[in-house]
Amino acid sequence: LHTKETTLAIVGYGYWGPNLLRNFMEVPECRVKYVCDSSAVQLRKVALKYPHISLTQSFDEVIDDDEVDTIVISTPISTHHHLAKKALLRGKHVFVEKPLTADSASAEELVRLAEMQQRVLMVGHTFKFSPPVVKIKELIDSGELGDIYYISSSRVNLGLHQADVSVIWDLAPHDFSIIFYWLGEEPSQVYAFGRGCVKPDMPDVAFINLAFESGTVAEVQLSWLSPVKLRRTVIVGSKKMLIYDDTESVEKVKLFDHGVNFVEPSSFEEFQLSYRSGDIVSPHLDNYEPLYAEAKHFLECIREGKRPRTDGVDGLHVVRALEKAEDSLKKNGNFVEDKRCRLRVVR
Ligand SMILES: NC(=O)c1ccc[n+]([C@@H]2O[C@H](COP(=O)([O-])OP(=O)(O)OC[C@H]3O[C@@H](n4cnc5c(N)ncnc54)[C@H](O)[C@@H]3O)[C@@H](O)[C@H]2O)c1
């Protein structure tokens, strides 16, 4: 059976683009014809490593080439909508790095356009292809953890301050896409609080609270200013609890048979809780690079006409929540001030 080769172009070869290029080059039936970057300095780095790839600073040159059927966009967030729209209008399949766009109206437009053009639109929510995240989804769906009471996630380190977006748009796409995937729902309420420590007009620390219709509540702590790197998520369910630590090299997921049960009182005065502290198990995880799985999935969806796990609608859900978080942060988390704190103590 002959399967048609996908011919693609990587647009944006900064920090993340080289990872995309390396992985797409490894996927069978895929030919990377171009790398496009507005910076000649970045293109020179490609020439040294991959002399057979065509290099260009012109996005138009890439989308005008009929041989190229697929565009992979890894440029700054503010450029995603414009580039993806142009590529879809020229009938290309499009992969856009997270977050899909810088606002939800633009994301909706791309979703509609992809439908109209009957082209695959996929977003780089890489964690939805990562073995621990997929394993946790299986555990939640199988009912192993019971009802999910709450999720608490920390994504902090001494990170790269982005020039054009706050820490929310840079880091929250990861936690939002992971949590919405696990729970299978979007949040009904989003509150955020934070501040710009290094540059007052650019928040570099944010604490986000989410509430879901199912009753689950979640908090996400984000920061580019932390002495250590934490990638740690705690999930507490009615049956079991779980810790996912992505900085661990082995045993990234630990499942705790711990819990507290309410014991039906036999008399009116009696109030009893029973505490359970059982086994701690680290489930077996598959071993593959999430970005490779993501690239392979994208090309499969193109070939087989399938809807990607991280399609445009998935990207839109994340952008909507990011917008709400940024809005709430600007309003100080709809912070309710307790005026009593302002009272001076008069001696
Ligand atoms: N999935 C992940 O885990 C992950 C990790 C890091 C970054 N990202 C995402 O990847 C994207 C790029 O991030 P980055 O950190 O590599 O940014 P970056 O600033 O390091 O690189 C962006 C590159 O795009 C080029 N560029 C800018 N405008 C262009 C245009 N109009 N046409 C062609 N090239 C253009 C720049 O010259 C630069 O080389 C962002 O959306 C970011 O959120 C995803």
The ligand as a Tripos MOL2 file, in Angstrom:
@<TRIPOS>MOLECULE
LIG
   44    48     1     0     0
SMALL
NO_CHARGES

@<TRIPOS>ATOM
      1 N1          5.1220   22.6850   23.5460 N.am      1 LIG1
      2 C1          6.0440   23.1590   24.3560 C.2       1 LIG1
      3 O1          6.4070   22.5340   25.3550 O.2       1 LIG1
      4 C2          6.6810   24.5010   24.0530 C.ar      1 LIG1
      5 C3          7.8650   24.8830   24.6840 C.ar      1 LIG1
      6 C4          8.4150   26.1310   24.3790 C.ar      1 LIG1
      7 C5          7.7620   26.9710   23.4870 C.ar      1 LIG1
      8 N2          6.6020   26.5750   22.9060 N.ar      1 LIG1
      9 C6          5.8800   27.4620   21.9750 C.3       1 LIG1
     10 O2          6.6290   27.5720   20.7820 O.3       1 LIG1
     11 C7          6.4150   28.8490   20.2000 C.3       1 LIG1
     12 C8          7.7610   29.5310   19.9660 C.3       1 LIG1
     13 O3          8.3740   29.7330   21.2000 O.3       1 LIG1
     14 P1          9.9600   29.9440   21.3200 P.3       1 LIG1
     15 O4         10.2620   29.9250   22.7650 O.co2     1 LIG1
     16 O5         10.6700   29.0080   20.3970 O.co2     1 LIG1
     17 O6         10.0960   31.4460   20.7610 O.3       1 LIG1
     18 P2         11.4340   32.1460   20.1950 P.3       1 LIG1
     19 O7         11.1990   33.6120   20.2980 O.co2     1 LIG1
     20 O8         12.6510   31.5390   20.8150 O.co2     1 LIG1
     21 O9         11.4500   31.7240   18.6500 O.3       1 LIG1
     22 C9         10.5330   32.2090   17.7260 C.3       1 LIG1
     23 C10        11.2160   32.2570   16.3500 C.3       1 LIG1
     24 O10        10.2380   32.6850   15.3960 O.3       1 LIG1
     25 C11        10.8550   33.6300   14.4950 C.3       1 LIG1
     26 N3          9.7760   34.4530   13.9300 N.ar      1 LIG1
     27 C12         9.0900   35.4540   14.5320 C.ar      1 LIG1
     28 N4          8.1230   35.9320   13.7070 N.ar      1 LIG1
     29 C13         8.2290   35.2180   12.5500 C.ar      1 LIG1
     30 C14         7.5070   35.2350   11.3290 C.ar      1 LIG1
     31 N5          6.4970   36.0690   11.1250 N.pl3     1 LIG1
     32 N6          7.8930   34.3790   10.3470 N.ar      1 LIG1
     33 C15         8.9280   33.5260   10.5350 C.ar      1 LIG1
     34 N7          9.6340   33.4570   11.6910 N.ar      1 LIG1
     35 C16         9.2820   34.2850   12.6850 C.ar      1 LIG1
     36 C17        11.8580   34.3880   15.3460 C.3       1 LIG1
     37 O11        12.8820   34.9320   14.5550 O.3       1 LIG1
     38 C18        12.3730   33.2630   16.2740 C.3       1 LIG1
     39 O12        13.5150   32.6190   15.7480 O.3       1 LIG1
     40 C19         5.4910   29.6240   21.1650 C.3       1 LIG1
     41 O13         4.1670   29.4830   20.7420 O.3       1 LIG1
     42 C20         5.6950   28.8880   22.4880 C.3       1 LIG1
     43 O14         4.5710   28.9990   23.3540 O.3       1 LIG1
     44 C21         6.0610   25.3540   23.1610 C.ar      1 LIG1
@<TRIPOS>BOND
     1     1     2 1
     2     2     3 2
     3     2     4 1
     4     4     5 ar
     5     4    44 ar
     6     5     6 ar
     7     6     7 ar
     8     7     8 ar
     9     8     9 1
    10     8    44 ar
    11     9    10 1
    12     9    42 1
    13    10    11 1
    14    11    12 1
    15    11    40 1
    16    12    13 1
    17    13    14 1
    18    14    15 2
    19    14    16 1
    20    14    17 1
    21    17    18 1
    22    18    19 2
    23    18    20 1
    24    18    21 1
    25    21    22 1
    26    22    23 1
    27    23    24 1
    28    23    38 1
    29    24    25 1
    30    25    26 1
    31    25    36 1
    32    26    27 ar
    33    26    35 ar
    34    27    28 ar
    35    28    29 ar
    36    29    30 ar
    37    29    35 ar
    38    30    31 1
    39    30    32 ar
    40    32    33 ar
    41    33    34 ar
    42    34    35 ar
    43    36    37 1
    44    36    38 1
    45    38    39 1
    46    40    41 1
    47    40    42 1
    48    42    43 1
@<TRIPOS>SUBSTRUCTURE
     1 LIG1         1 GROUP 0 **** ****
